Amino acid sequence: MHFITGGAFNGKRAWVKENYGISGTWLSAYQDDQLLTDPNQIESNLLVLEGIEVWLKELTKSNDSYRCREIWNSIMNDWLFWEKSEFHRKLVVIGTDITKGIVPLEKENRLWRDITGWAYQDLAAIAARVDIIRYGLNQTT
């Protein structure tokens, strides 16, 4: 798994397209794509999940923080298993960093920010590679 994060409009999508091409399955929460939870629905060897913070926000609408994190990690573990089950498969996960700046006043937005931060920590821990994109330039960690 390759996890890519960075600020909004910092070139994450363009960087991924440049490094992975555009062939494969690209699911974008920004385009209102639904997050697939069944790996058997993917026929290509490349899966890009873009805008994961949007899918995480949806989880916070009906779940507490513990359950959100549990659901998200279960989904990511299924996708990681999908990736590892075939040699040529690649999972690329893109998320905008929303954890910096002023802490939101609204409880639901603070929950979303917290869940996103925890989810990104969890992704970074299981990813084979993590890149932070700033101004179109990557920093591999």
C-alpha positions in Angstrom: 0.0 0.0 0.0 1.1 3.5 -0.8 -0.4 6.3 1.3 -0.2 9.8 0.0 -1.2 12.9 1.9 -0.7 16.6 1.9 -2.6 19.8 1.9 -5.6 20.6 -0.3 -4.7 21.5 -3.8 -1.0 20.6 -3.4 -0.8 18.3 -6.4 -1.5 14.8 -4.9 -3.7 13.7 -7.8 -1.3 14.9 -10.4 1.7 13.3 -8.6 -0.1 9.9 -8.5 -1.1 10.1 -12.2 2.5 10.9 -13.1 3.9 8.1 -11.0 1.2 5.4 -11.6 -0.5 6.4 -14.8 -4.2 6.5 -15.2 -4.9 2.9 -16.0 -6.6 1.0 -13.3 -9.6 1.8 -11.0 -9.8 5.2 -9.5 -12.4 5.9 -6.9 -12.8 9.5 -5.8 -14.9 10.7 -2.9 -14.6 14.1 -4.5 -16.5 12.7 -7.5 -19.1 11.1 -5.2 -17.8 7.6 -5.8 -18.8 5.2 -3.1 -16.0 3.4 -1.2 -16.1 -0.2 -2.3 -15.8 -2.6 0.6 -15.7 -5.8 -1.6 -12.3 -6.3 -3.2 -13.8 -8.8 -5.6 -15.4 -5.9 -7.5 -12.1 -4.7 -8.8 -10.8 -6.2 -12.0 -7.7 -4.1 -12.5 -4.3 -4.4 -10.8 -4.2 -0.8 -9.6 -6.7 0.7 -7.2 -6.6 4.4 -6.2 -8.8 5.6 -3.4 -8.9 9.4 -3.4 -10.4 11.7 -0.8 -10.6 9.3 2.0 -11.2 12.1 4.5 -14.7 12.5 2.8 -15.5 8.8 3.4 -14.3 9.1 6.9 -16.6 12.1 7.5 -19.5 9.9 6.4 -18.5 7.3 9.0 -18.6 10.0 11.7 -22.3 10.7 11.0 -23.5 7.4 12.4 -20.7 6.0 14.5 -18.6 7.0 17.6 -14.9 7.5 17.3 -14.0 3.9 18.3 -16.4 2.4 15.8 -15.3 4.7 13.0 -11.7 3.7 13.4 -12.7 0.0 13.7 -14.7 0.1 10.5 -12.1 2.1 8.6 -9.2 -0.3 9.6 -11.3 -3.3 8.7 -11.9 -1.9 5.2 -8.2 -1.0 4.8 -7.1 -4.4 5.9 -9.4 -6.0 3.4 -7.9 -3.9 0.6 -4.4 -4.6 1.9 -5.2 -8.3 1.7 -6.5 -7.8 -1.9 -3.2 -6.1 -2.8 -1.0 -8.7 -1.3 -2.9 -11.6 -2.8 -1.6 -10.9 -6.3 2.0 -9.9 -7.1 1.1 -7.1 -9.5 -1.6 -5.4 -7.5 -1.1 -2.0 -6.1 -3.3 0.0 -3.6 -2.8 3.7 -3.5 -4.6 5.7 -0.9 -4.8 9.5 -1.1 -6.0 11.8 1.7 -6.0 15.5 2.2 -4.5 16.5 5.5 -7.2 18.3 7.5 -5.5 18.0 10.9 -3.6 21.3 10.9 -4.8 24.8 11.6 -7.5 26.0 14.0 -9.5 23.4 15.9 -13.1 23.5 14.7 -15.7 24.7 17.2 -18.4 22.2 16.2 -18.2 18.9 17.9 -18.9 16.9 14.7 -16.1 18.6 12.9 -13.6 18.0 15.7 -14.6 14.3 15.7 -14.1 14.2 11.9 -10.6 15.9 12.3 -9.7 13.4 15.1 -10.9 10.4 13.2 -9.0 11.5 10.1 -5.8 12.0 12.1 -6.1 8.6 13.7 -6.9 6.9 10.3 -3.9 8.5 8.7 -1.6 7.3 11.5 -3.0 3.8 11.1 -2.5 4.0 7.3 1.1 5.2 7.7 1.8 2.3 10.1 0.6 -0.4 7.6 1.7 1.3 4.3 4.8 0.1 2.5 5.4 3.7 1.5 4.2 7.1 2.6 4.6 10.3 0.6 3.7 13.8 1.7 3.0 16.1 -1.3 3.6 19.8 -1.0 3.4 22.1 -4.0 3.6 19.1 -6.3 6.8 17.8 -4.7 7.0 14.6 -2.8 8.7 13.8 0.5 9.0 10.1 1.2 8.8 9.1 4.8 
